[in-house]
Amino acid sequence: MIKKRLFALAFLAFSAVFPTFSQQKPNIIYILADDLGYADLGCFGSKKIKTPVLDALAAKGLKLTRHYSTAVCAPSRACLMTGKHLGNCEIRGNRQAPQTGYGQMPLSDTAVTVATVLKNAGYATAQIGKWGLGEPGSSGEPSKKGFDLYFGYTDQVLAHNHFPEFLIKNGSKVFLNNKVKYLDSADWHKGRGSYSLMKKDFSQDLFTAEALNFISAKKSNPFFIYFAPIIPHDNGEAPKGEMIESPTTEPYTNEKWTEDEKRYAASITYLDKEIGKIVAHLEKEGLDKNTLLVFVSDNGPKQSDIFESTGGLRGIKRDLYEGGLRVPFVAYWPGTIKAGLVSATPTALWDFMPTACELAKTTCPKTDGISLVPLFSGKNTQKRDYLYFELYDGGNKQALLMGKWKAVRTKIEEGKPLPKLELYNLEIDPNETKDIAASNAAIVNKMEEIMKKEHSYNRVFGF
């Protein structure tokens, strides 16, 4: 009896130091904001935008301060879904589908997504919000990529309008109470660009309601919700002063800012409140302690602004400098993730696939990612030598992060010699202000070889 008691006490002491994960598969809610900058949240340094819910979740959970995207929309979403960086991923830019001229390049028939893997592991799966990886009927339609339910925008051009004429639910249009003006069909968006003259149904409200309903309906089984709001992405087709389509300017109405600045900040605070509703609903249903909630953004901010959205980092959306690539990351899982954890370990969107597979206790397809599960208890992840980036949107570019070194190559032209690499020491120059490639030839040569190895040349859009 004494031995049994001693063993029990020892096990409790071990568990207190090394938290273990529930034998039950956890629910997973992954929230991907749209064009939200690295420092647009209070917990990541914003001094003007109020995000009390996410600030509290970060304080009670894990914050990753060096989490990376691909710097633009569709590629980031493809990397997230497939677990592959852009050297190997199918979707490398915001390209319109050549078959239709509208909608984005779809994921192929052979592309395996995290939703497919989780569904095969017994999860109910939902995609709510913006997809942008295949129109209904295409190989990339969400229902063909592992989702039991999808609701929102399949075309990211239509998603510019936060008060749209319709949303798509499982392949069918759901018409809303908004009066929409579509623009010239001869323009690049093939007539899908629009703005609303009468704004009644705000898409974000409908997304949140759909998520809450799905949680309640599937609470008896593990579920995965890929929740992709379009906040704070602007509507470039709307008149000036109406491009940020928040339904309110509160709590910033009296600030001496432009209308779009007020609505930019207000939209982020609005999203913060919506996330609060999801957390409260999990608590109400008794699911919070068995649900991992992750909040990330798909790329850096569209522009440098009064909110200092990049936190002083160089570059914006579509740049492979830190301001375009680095995004906020918050993970919340009460009782499992230790409160107040902060890690500067370099991680990326394509780490989600192996992370989800480990939590679901299922085999992971071949990916470029590593599981982040060890970080949830303050441990180290599997050793990673580097992170590779490339992009075909707003100019052909490559980048490589290797320890303290960051290499960037811009203005690549097909059929021409590759431009020289820029090299930065992020340890002493995090804002990438001084190119030191000329004095570090050995490092540059090593990074050149890695970049050559990580880039797949047999793609439609390549250099």
C-alpha positions as CSV (number, residue, x, y, z in Angstrom):
1,M,0.0,0.0,0.0
2,I,2.8,2.4,0.9
3,K,4.5,1.7,-2.4
4,K,1.3,2.4,-4.3
5,R,0.9,5.7,-2.5
6,L,4.5,6.7,-3.2
7,F,4.1,5.8,-6.9
8,A,0.9,7.9,-7.1
9,L,2.6,10.9,-5.4
10,A,5.6,10.5,-7.8
11,F,3.2,10.4,-10.8
12,L,1.4,13.5,-9.7
13,A,4.7,15.3,-9.2
14,F,5.9,14.3,-12.6
15,S,2.6,15.4,-14.2
16,A,2.9,18.8,-12.6
17,V,6.3,19.3,-14.2
18,F,5.6,17.6,-17.5
19,P,1.9,18.1,-18.5
20,T,0.4,15.2,-20.4
21,F,-2.2,15.4,-23.2
22,S,-5.7,14.0,-22.8
23,Q,-6.2,10.5,-24.1
24,Q,-9.3,11.9,-25.8
25,K,-8.6,13.5,-29.1
26,P,-8.9,17.3,-28.7
27,N,-11.1,19.6,-30.7
28,I,-9.2,22.0,-32.8
29,I,-10.3,25.5,-33.9
30,Y,-7.8,27.3,-36.1
31,I,-8.5,31.0,-36.7
32,L,-6.8,32.7,-39.7
33,A,-7.2,36.4,-39.8
34,D,-6.8,38.2,-43.2
35,D,-4.0,40.9,-43.6
36,L,-3.6,41.4,-39.9
37,G,-0.2,42.7,-39.1
38,Y,2.3,41.3,-36.6
39,A,1.8,44.1,-34.1
40,D,-2.0,44.7,-34.6
41,L,-2.8,43.0,-31.3
42,G,-2.3,44.4,-27.9
43,C,-0.4,41.2,-26.8
44,F,2.0,41.8,-29.7
45,G,2.7,45.5,-29.0
46,S,-0.2,47.5,-30.4
47,K,-0.7,50.7,-28.5
48,K,-3.9,51.8,-30.3
49,I,-6.0,48.8,-31.2
50,K,-7.9,47.1,-28.3
51,T,-7.9,43.3,-28.3
52,P,-8.7,42.3,-24.8
53,V,-9.9,38.8,-25.6
54,L,-6.8,37.7,-27.5
55,D,-4.6,39.5,-25.0
56,A,-6.2,37.4,-22.3
57,L,-5.9,34.2,-24.3
58,A,-2.2,34.9,-24.9
59,A,-1.6,35.5,-21.2
60,K,-3.3,32.2,-20.4
61,G,-1.7,30.3,-23.2
62,L,1.2,30.3,-25.6
63,K,2.5,33.2,-27.7
64,L,5.0,32.6,-30.6
65,T,6.9,35.7,-31.5
66,R,8.6,34.3,-34.7
67,H,5.8,32.6,-36.5
68,Y,6.0,32.9,-40.3
69,S,3.5,33.0,-43.3
70,T,4.2,33.1,-47.0
71,A,3.5,36.9,-47.1
72,V,0.3,36.6,-49.2
73,C,-3.2,35.1,-49.1
74,A,-3.7,32.0,-51.3
75,P,-0.2,30.6,-50.9
76,S,-0.4,30.9,-47.1
77,R,-3.7,29.1,-47.0
78,A,-2.4,26.3,-49.3
79,C,0.7,25.9,-47.1
80,L,-1.4,25.8,-44.0
81,M,-3.7,23.1,-45.5
82,T,-1.0,20.9,-47.0
83,G,1.9,21.3,-44.6
84,K,4.3,22.3,-47.4
85,H,6.4,25.4,-47.9
86,L,6.2,27.2,-51.2
87,G,9.2,25.4,-52.6
88,N,7.0,22.3,-52.7
89,C,3.4,23.6,-52.5
90,E,1.1,23.7,-55.5
91,I,-0.3,27.2,-55.0
92,R,2.4,29.8,-55.3
93,G,0.6,33.1,-55.9
94,N,-2.9,34.7,-56.0
95,R,-3.4,33.4,-59.6
96,Q,-6.9,33.3,-61.1
97,A,-8.0,29.9,-62.4
98,P,-7.2,29.8,-66.1
99,Q,-10.3,27.5,-66.8
100,T,-12.8,30.1,-65.6
101,G,-10.8,33.4,-65.3
102,Y,-12.2,33.8,-61.8
103,G,-11.7,32.0,-58.6
104,Q,-8.2,31.0,-57.6
105,M,-6.0,28.2,-58.8
106,P,-7.5,25.1,-57.2
107,L,-5.7,22.5,-55.1
108,S,-5.2,19.4,-57.3
109,D,-7.0,16.1,-57.0
110,T,-3.9,14.6,-55.3
111,A,-3.3,17.3,-52.7
112,V,-3.8,16.0,-49.2
113,T,-5.1,18.5,-46.7
114,V,-5.1,18.6,-42.9
115,A,-8.9,18.4,-43.0
116,T,-8.7,15.1,-45.0
117,V,-6.3,13.6,-42.5
118,L,-8.4,14.7,-39.5
119,K,-11.6,13.5,-41.1
120,N,-10.1,10.1,-41.6
121,A,-9.0,10.2,-37.9
122,G,-12.7,10.5,-36.8
123,Y,-13.1,14.3,-36.8
124,A,-16.1,16.3,-37.9
125,T,-14.7,19.1,-40.1
126,A,-15.9,22.6,-41.1
127,Q,-14.4,25.4,-43.2
128,I,-16.0,28.7,-42.3
129,G,-15.0,32.0,-43.9
130,K,-12.6,32.5,-46.8
131,W,-11.3,29.5,-48.8
132,G,-9.6,30.7,-52.0
133,L,-8.3,27.3,-53.0
134,G,-10.9,26.1,-55.4
135,E,-14.4,27.0,-56.6
136,P,-17.5,24.7,-56.4
137,G,-17.1,21.8,-58.9
138,S,-13.3,22.2,-59.1
139,S,-10.7,19.8,-57.7
140,G,-10.1,22.2,-54.8
141,E,-13.7,22.5,-53.6
142,P,-13.6,22.2,-49.8
143,S,-16.0,19.2,-49.8
144,K,-13.3,17.4,-51.9
145,K,-10.6,18.4,-49.5
146,G,-11.9,16.9,-46.3
147,F,-14.6,19.3,-45.1
148,D,-18.0,18.0,-44.1
149,L,-19.3,21.6,-44.1
150,Y,-18.1,24.7,-45.8
151,F,-19.7,28.2,-45.6
152,G,-18.4,31.5,-46.8
153,Y,-16.4,32.7,-49.8
154,T,-14.7,30.3,-52.2
155,D,-13.5,33.2,-54.3
156,Q,-11.2,35.7,-52.6
157,V,-12.2,38.5,-54.9
158,L,-15.8,38.2,-53.8
159,A,-14.4,38.2,-50.3
160,H,-13.2,41.7,-50.7
161,N,-16.8,42.7,-49.9
162,H,-17.7,42.1,-46.3
163,F,-21.4,42.7,-47.0
164,P,-21.8,40.5,-50.1
165,E,-24.7,39.6,-52.2
166,F,-24.4,35.9,-51.2
167,L,-22.2,33.4,-49.5
168,I,-21.6,29.8,-50.5
169,K,-22.8,26.9,-48.3
170,N,-21.8,23.4,-49.5
171,G,-21.8,24.5,-53.1
172,S,-25.1,26.5,-53.0
173,K,-25.6,30.3,-52.9
174,V,-27.1,31.7,-49.7
175,F,-28.4,35.2,-50.6
176,L,-28.2,38.0,-48.1
177,N,-30.0,41.3,-47.4
178,N,-27.4,43.5,-49.0
179,K,-27.6,45.7,-52.1
180,V,-24.4,45.1,-54.1
181,K,-22.8,47.0,-57.0
182,Y,-20.5,44.9,-59.2
183,L,-17.8,46.6,-61.2
184,D,-16.8,46.4,-64.9
185,S,-16.5,42.8,-66.1
186,A,-13.6,43.9,-68.4
187,D,-11.4,44.6,-65.3
188,W,-9.0,42.1,-63.8
189,H,-11.6,40.7,-61.4
190,K,-13.9,39.7,-64.3
191,G,-16.8,41.6,-62.8
192,R,-16.6,39.9,-59.4
193,G,-15.2,43.0,-57.7
194,S,-18.0,44.8,-55.8
195,Y,-19.1,47.0,-53.0
196,S,-22.4,47.4,-51.2
197,L,-24.9,50.3,-51.4
198,M,-27.1,48.8,-48.6
199,K,-25.3,47.0,-45.8
200,K,-27.4,44.8,-43.6
201,D,-25.9,41.3,-43.3
202,F,-22.2,41.4,-42.1
203,S,-20.4,38.3,-43.1
204,Q,-18.5,38.0,-39.9
205,D,-21.7,37.7,-37.9
206,L,-22.8,34.9,-40.0
207,F,-19.4,33.1,-39.7
208,T,-19.5,33.2,-36.0
209,A,-23.1,32.0,-35.8
210,E,-22.2,29.1,-38.1
211,A,-19.2,28.2,-35.9
212,L,-21.3,28.2,-32.7
213,N,-23.9,26.0,-34.4
214,F,-21.3,23.5,-35.6
215,I,-19.7,23.3,-32.1
216,S,-23.1,22.5,-30.5
217,A,-24.0,20.0,-33.2
218,K,-20.7,18.1,-33.1
219,K,-19.8,18.3,-29.4
220,S,-20.1,14.6,-28.8
221,N,-17.2,13.9,-31.2
222,P,-13.9,15.5,-31.9
223,F,-14.2,18.4,-34.4
224,F,-11.9,20.6,-36.4
225,I,-13.0,24.1,-37.5
226,Y,-10.9,26.1,-39.9
227,F,-12.3,29.5,-39.2
228,A,-11.0,32.1,-41.7
229,P,-12.6,35.6,-41.3
230,I,-11.8,38.3,-43.8
231,I,-11.0,40.9,-41.1
232,P,-9.2,43.3,-41.5
233,H,-8.7,42.9,-45.3
234,D,-9.9,46.0,-47.2
235,N,-12.2,46.2,-50.2
236,G,-10.1,47.8,-52.9
237,E,-13.1,48.1,-55.1
238,A,-15.0,50.3,-52.7
239,P,-14.9,54.2,-52.8
240,K,-12.2,55.9,-50.7
241,G,-13.3,56.1,-47.1
242,E,-15.3,52.9,-47.4
243,M,-12.6,50.4,-48.1
244,I,-12.5,49.0,-44.6
245,E,-15.9,47.6,-44.2
246,S,-16.5,47.4,-40.5
247,P,-20.1,47.8,-39.4
248,T,-19.0,50.3,-36.7
249,T,-16.2,52.7,-35.9
250,E,-16.5,52.0,-32.1
251,P,-14.7,52.3,-29.9
252,Y,-12.6,54.7,-32.1
253,T,-15.4,57.0,-33.4
254,N,-13.9,60.1,-31.6
255,E,-10.3,59.5,-32.6
256,K,-8.7,62.0,-35.0
257,W,-8.1,59.4,-37.6
258,T,-9.3,58.9,-41.2
259,E,-12.6,56.9,-41.6
260,D,-10.7,53.9,-42.9
261,E,-8.2,54.0,-40.0
262,K,-11.1,54.1,-37.5
263,R,-12.7,51.2,-39.3
264,Y,-9.5,49.2,-39.5
265,A,-9.0,49.3,-35.8
266,A,-12.7,48.8,-35.1
267,S,-12.8,45.7,-37.4
268,I,-10.0,44.1,-35.4
269,T,-11.6,44.9,-32.1
270,Y,-14.9,43.5,-33.6
271,L,-13.1,40.2,-34.5
272,D,-11.6,40.1,-31.0
273,K,-15.2,40.2,-29.6
274,E,-16.3,37.4,-32.0
275,I,-13.5,35.2,-30.8
276,G,-14.7,35.9,-27.3
277,K,-18.1,34.5,-28.2
278,I,-16.5,31.3,-29.5
279,V,-14.5,30.9,-26.3
280,A,-17.6,31.6,-24.1
281,H,-19.6,29.0,-26.2
282,L,-16.9,26.4,-25.6
283,E,-17.1,27.0,-21.9
284,K,-20.9,26.8,-22.0
285,E,-20.8,23.5,-23.8
286,G,-18.1,22.2,-21.4
287,L,-15.6,21.8,-24.2
288,D,-13.0,24.5,-23.4
289,K,-10.6,22.1,-21.6
290,N,-10.6,19.7,-24.5
291,T,-10.2,22.3,-27.3
292,L,-7.1,23.8,-28.8
293,L,-7.8,27.3,-30.2
294,V,-5.1,28.9,-32.4
295,F,-5.1,32.4,-33.7
296,V,-2.8,33.4,-36.6
297,S,-2.8,35.8,-39.6
298,D,-2.2,34.9,-43.3
299,N,0.5,37.6,-44.0
300,G,1.7,41.0,-42.9
301,P,-0.4,44.1,-43.2
302,K,-1.2,45.7,-46.6
303,Q,0.6,48.9,-45.7
304,S,2.6,50.7,-43.1
305,D,0.2,52.9,-41.1
306,I,-0.4,54.9,-38.0
307,F,-0.9,51.6,-36.1
308,E,2.7,50.5,-36.7
309,S,1.2,47.2,-37.8
310,T,4.6,45.5,-38.4
311,G,6.0,46.5,-35.1
312,G,8.9,48.2,-36.8
313,L,9.8,45.2,-39.0
314,R,10.8,45.9,-42.6
315,G,8.3,45.2,-45.3
316,I,4.6,44.6,-45.7
317,K,2.3,42.1,-47.4
318,R,4.0,40.5,-50.5
319,D,7.5,41.2,-49.1
320,L,9.8,38.4,-47.9
321,Y,11.3,40.7,-45.3
322,E,10.1,40.1,-41.7
323,G,7.2,42.6,-41.9
324,G,5.6,40.7,-44.7
325,L,6.3,37.2,-43.4
326,R,6.0,37.4,-39.6
327,V,2.6,37.1,-38.1
328,P,1.1,36.8,-34.6
329,F,0.4,33.4,-33.1
330,V,-1.7,32.7,-30.0
331,A,-2.6,29.2,-28.8
332,Y,-5.0,28.6,-26.0
333,W,-5.9,25.3,-24.3
334,P,-6.8,25.7,-20.6
335,G,-5.4,22.9,-18.4
336,T,-3.0,21.7,-21.1
337,I,-1.0,24.7,-22.4
338,K,0.8,26.3,-19.5
339,A,-0.2,29.9,-18.9
340,G,2.2,32.7,-20.0
341,L,4.4,30.7,-22.3
342,V,6.3,32.7,-24.9
343,S,8.6,31.2,-27.5
344,A,10.9,32.8,-30.1
345,T,11.4,29.5,-31.9
346,P,11.0,30.1,-35.6
347,T,7.8,28.3,-36.7
348,A,5.6,28.5,-39.8
349,L,2.0,27.9,-41.1
350,W,3.1,24.6,-42.5
351,D,3.8,23.3,-39.0
352,F,0.0,23.0,-38.4
353,M,-0.3,19.7,-40.3
354,P,2.1,17.7,-38.2
355,T,0.8,19.4,-35.0
356,A,-2.8,18.4,-35.8
357,C,-1.7,14.9,-36.7
358,E,0.1,14.4,-33.4
359,L,-2.9,15.7,-31.4
360,A,-5.2,13.4,-33.4
361,K,-2.9,10.5,-32.9
362,T,-2.8,9.7,-36.6
363,T,-0.1,9.2,-39.2
364,C,1.2,12.5,-40.8
365,P,1.7,12.7,-44.6
366,K,5.1,13.9,-45.7
367,T,5.4,17.6,-45.0
368,D,7.9,20.4,-44.6
369,G,6.6,21.1,-41.1
370,I,7.4,20.0,-37.5
371,S,5.0,19.5,-34.7
372,L,4.5,22.4,-32.3
373,V,3.1,20.2,-29.5
374,P,6.3,20.3,-27.4
375,L,6.0,24.1,-27.2
376,F,2.6,23.7,-25.5
377,S,4.4,22.5,-22.4
378,G,7.4,24.8,-22.7
379,K,9.7,22.2,-24.2
380,N,11.8,22.4,-27.4
381,T,10.5,21.3,-30.8
382,Q,12.3,19.0,-33.1
383,K,15.5,20.7,-34.4
384,R,15.0,22.7,-37.5
385,D,17.9,23.9,-39.5
386,Y,16.1,26.5,-41.6
387,L,12.9,27.9,-43.0
388,Y,12.5,28.4,-46.8
389,F,10.3,30.9,-48.5
390,E,9.5,31.9,-52.1
391,L,6.7,33.9,-53.7
392,Y,5.3,34.7,-57.2
393,D,3.0,37.5,-56.2
394,G,4.1,41.1,-56.6
395,G,7.5,40.0,-58.0
396,N,9.4,36.7,-57.9
397,K,11.3,36.4,-54.6
398,Q,13.1,33.9,-52.4
399,A,14.2,34.0,-48.7
400,L,15.9,31.7,-46.3
401,L,16.0,31.9,-42.5
402,M,18.9,29.9,-41.0
403,G,19.7,30.6,-37.4
404,K,20.5,34.2,-37.0
405,W,21.0,34.6,-40.8
406,K,18.3,35.8,-43.2
407,A,18.9,35.7,-47.0
408,V,16.5,37.5,-49.4
409,R,16.5,37.6,-53.2
410,T,14.2,39.9,-55.1
411,K,13.3,40.7,-58.8
412,I,13.9,37.2,-60.2
413,E,13.2,37.0,-63.9
414,E,12.6,33.8,-65.8
415,G,15.5,33.0,-68.2
416,K,17.9,35.5,-66.6
417,P,20.7,35.0,-64.1
418,L,19.5,34.9,-60.5
419,P,20.1,38.3,-58.7
420,K,22.5,38.3,-55.8
421,L,21.4,37.5,-52.3
422,E,20.9,40.1,-49.6
423,L,22.1,38.9,-46.2
424,Y,21.0,40.1,-42.8
425,N,22.0,39.1,-39.2
426,L,18.6,39.2,-37.4
427,E,20.3,38.8,-34.1
428,I,21.7,42.3,-34.3
429,D,19.6,43.7,-37.1
430,P,16.1,42.4,-36.8
431,N,14.7,45.2,-39.0
432,E,17.0,44.1,-41.9
433,T,18.6,47.5,-42.5
434,K,22.2,46.4,-43.4
435,D,23.0,44.0,-46.2
436,I,26.2,42.2,-45.1
437,A,26.4,39.6,-48.0
438,A,29.6,41.0,-49.3
439,S,31.5,40.3,-46.1
440,N,30.0,36.8,-45.5
441,A,30.7,34.9,-48.7
442,A,30.8,31.4,-47.1
443,I,27.4,31.9,-45.4
444,V,25.9,33.3,-48.7
445,N,27.2,30.2,-50.6
446,K,25.7,27.8,-48.1
447,M,22.4,29.5,-48.2
448,E,22.4,29.6,-52.0
449,E,22.8,25.8,-52.1
450,I,19.9,25.3,-49.6
451,M,17.6,27.6,-51.6
452,K,18.5,25.7,-54.8
453,K,17.7,22.4,-53.1
454,E,14.4,23.5,-51.6
455,H,12.9,25.1,-54.8
456,S,11.0,22.7,-57.1
457,Y,11.4,23.7,-60.7
458,N,8.7,21.5,-62.3
459,R,5.8,23.8,-61.7
460,V,3.5,25.9,-64.0
461,F,4.7,29.1,-62.4
462,G,8.4,28.8,-61.8
463,F,11.7,30.6,-62.3
